[in-house]
Amino acid sequence: MLSLPEQRYKGWNWAVFGDDIIVESSTFRAVTRLIDLLGFSLNARKTFNEGPFRESCGADWFSGQPVRPVFVKKLDSLQDIMVAINTLNEWTAYTGICLRHTCQWLLSGIRTKTSSLFVPRYENADSGIKVPLSYLPSSSMVYDRNKSLLYRPFRPVPKKIKVGDGSVSTPRGVKELMWNPGGLHISFLYGELESYGISVRHGRPCYRRSSRPSPYWDWDDNADLLRNDKSDRQRWETAVYINLYNPE
């Protein structure tokens, strides 16, 4: 039986998420041996036990500090650009390294009015450009009857195979399918058939915008006291201002 050392702090001293495993260095050999006995193998390129570097769940750490760079793989769509801007602003907030010229260059690739794309920080990275409330121009502030600030985020719309009476139509770019009643029945039983359609993964998603209310644009310090750090918010607000501010 594998015995892990006694906990030295409040909480767990190990974690498993999917195929990622984190354990104390002192138990590395025992865990590796157990994994081997069970018929599994480790990815040697992504397994670290010696030295100050660690990697897990898409994060890179050096002596306990995150050092993973920002990867911008493509800038083919408006969503690609907004994701890059939001990610770079977060990186600036942590590192303190100004990326104003880079972010301004990314903004130059947006053909619509930038202020119409502003969204709260808690939104998805591809929903718009995340900014603090103080960054919003007064001309773009619209409220609903409950005094909640309105904004228009992007939302991905999944492509669907439409099922009709004895026919199946596929979205543009998806290979035509043969009529398969048995497969359709299985999809129905599996819960994949909704509103006469089956969602498919294919290429770039389509996006739509709709108005949404925000009861509080910035973080609620009372509600988010346990998971949000006020100093972290201030660093992020400063990063957004430095990287995106461009007097017109």
N, C-alpha and C positions, 0 to 999 in steps of 0.2 A: 504494500500500500504506500502511495506517495504521501510523504509528510512535508507540509510547508512550514516554514518558521513562523513563530508566533508574531502576530501583528504588532507593529511598533507605532502605529498611529490609528486614529479613529477611522474606520472604513476598511475596505478590502485591500489586500496586498497582491492581488492578482485580478485579471480581467480577461474575458473571452468575448469577442464580437465577430461572428462569422468565422473566417479562417485566421483572424488576428488573435494572438495570445500574448499577454503581458504577465511576466512573473518576476520575482526577485532573482537577481543574478546568481545568488547562492543556490537556487533550485534549478538553474538552467540545464545542467547535465542530467539531472533526474527526470525532468520533464521531457527532454529530448529522447532519453532512453525509453520512457513510457510510450511516447508517440511512435517510436520505431517498433516497439513490441506490439502495438495495436495495428500495425500495418500501414501507418501513414508516413509521410516524409516531409521535411521542412524545405522551404525555398531558401537555399543558401544565400542567394543574392539579397534577400530581404530579411535575413535573420541576424540580429546583432546582440552580442553579449559582452564583448570587450571594447574598451575605449569609451569616449564620451558621446558617440553618435547612436541614436535610436530612431526607428521608423515604425509607425503603426497607424492603420486606418487613414492613410493618405497624408499623414503629418510627419515632418522630419524634425528631430530635436538634437541639439548639441549642448551638452551639460545642462539639460533641463529647459533650454530656451528654444522656441520654435524658429527654425531656419529655412523652412520650405519656401522656395521662390514662387512668384506668380507666373503661371503658364498661360499665355494667350495663344491658343492653337489656331483660331480663325477669327476673321472680322468680316464675315460675309453678310451679316444682317444687322439690323438695328439692335436686336437682342444681344448679339455677340459684343457689340460696342458697349452697351450698357453694363453687361456682366463684367467686362474688362475694367471699366471706370469704377464700378462699385468695389471690385476686388483690389484694385490699386489703392483706392482711398483707405480701405481697411489695412492694407500693408503699410501705408504711410502713417496711419494712426499708431501702429505698433512700433515701427522702426524709427519714426521721426524724420525719415528721408523724404524730401519734397520731390514730387513727380509732376509738377505743374505743366512743364512743356509736353510731357507725354499725354497727360489728360486733356490738355488743350488741343493737341493734335487729334485725339480720339473724338473730341467734341466737334471738331471741324468736319468730321465725316457724317454728322447727323444733319439731315436736310429739313427737319421740322423744328419748331420753336422749342428750345431746350426746356424752358420753364414748364411747358405742358407735360413733360415727362417726369417731373419730380414726384417721388413717393416717400413714405416714411421708411425708416431704417429697418423696421421689422418685416418689410415686404420681401418677396423673392428677388434674387439678383437680376432676373430677366424681366421683372415687372416694370422697371423704370429706373431712373437715376435717384439713388437714396440721398436725401439731404435733410438737415435739421430744419425745424419750423422757422427759425430766424433767417434762413436762406430764401424762403419763399417771397416773391414779390407781392406786394399788397394787391396788385391788379389781378393776380391769379387766385386769390383766396375766395372761395365760394363755399357757403355753409348751407346745410339742410335745415329743416324746421326744428331739429333737435340741437342746433348749434354745433353739429359735427362738421369738421372740415371735409370737403369732398375732393377726391382725386380720381384719376382714371388710369389704373394699372393695366398692364398687358397680362392676358391669361392664355396659356396654350390650349388650343382646341384640337383634340385627337382626331386623326383621320379614322373613318369608319367604313366598313363594308356594309352597305345597305342591303337588307334582305326584304324582298317584296313577295308577292303572290306568285311563286314559281320562278322567281328571278333573283339574281344577285348582281349588284353593281359595285364596282370598286372605285376608290378615289383615284384622282389623277396621279400617275406615276407608279401605281401598284399593278402588278401583273394580273391579267384577267384570270378568274378562277372558274373551274368547272363546277357545275351544279352537283352538290354532294349532300343529299338529304340526311344520310347517316352522320356525316361530320357536323352538319347544322344541329342535329338533335343532341349530339355530344356537347357542342358549344352551349346550347341552351341549358342542359343539365349541369354543366360546369359553372354556370352563372356569367358567361361571357357575353350573352346576347341581351342587350338593353336597348330599349326604344328602337327596335327593329334594326339594330346595327351591332357590329362587332368591331371594337377598337383594334387598330393595327399599329405596329411600330414600323415607321418607314420615313426615312429622310428627315428633312427639316419640318418641325411642327408649324402649323398656322397659328396666328395670334389674333385675339380680339380684345377690344377695350370696352370697359363699362365703368360707370361711375360707382365709387364705393365711399362710404363715410369713415372718417377716422375720429373716434371720440377723443383721442389724445395723439397728437402727431409725434411728439417726442416721448421718451420713456416716462412712465409713471413711477416716480421714485418709491412710492409707498407699495404699489403692487409688485414691483420688480426688485424689491430691496434684496432678496436672497440671490438673485441670479444676475443682476446688473451692477456694475461698478460705476459710480458717478464720474470718477476720474477717467475711466475708459471712454465714457460718452463724451467728455470734454476733449479728449485727444482726437476722437473721431470727428467731432465738429470742427476742430482746428484743421485737421487734415483735409476735410471737404472744402473748407474756405481757401486754404492754400492752393490746393490742386485745381479747383474749379472756378475760383473767383476771377472774373474778367470784366472790368468796367466797360460799359457800352455807352 
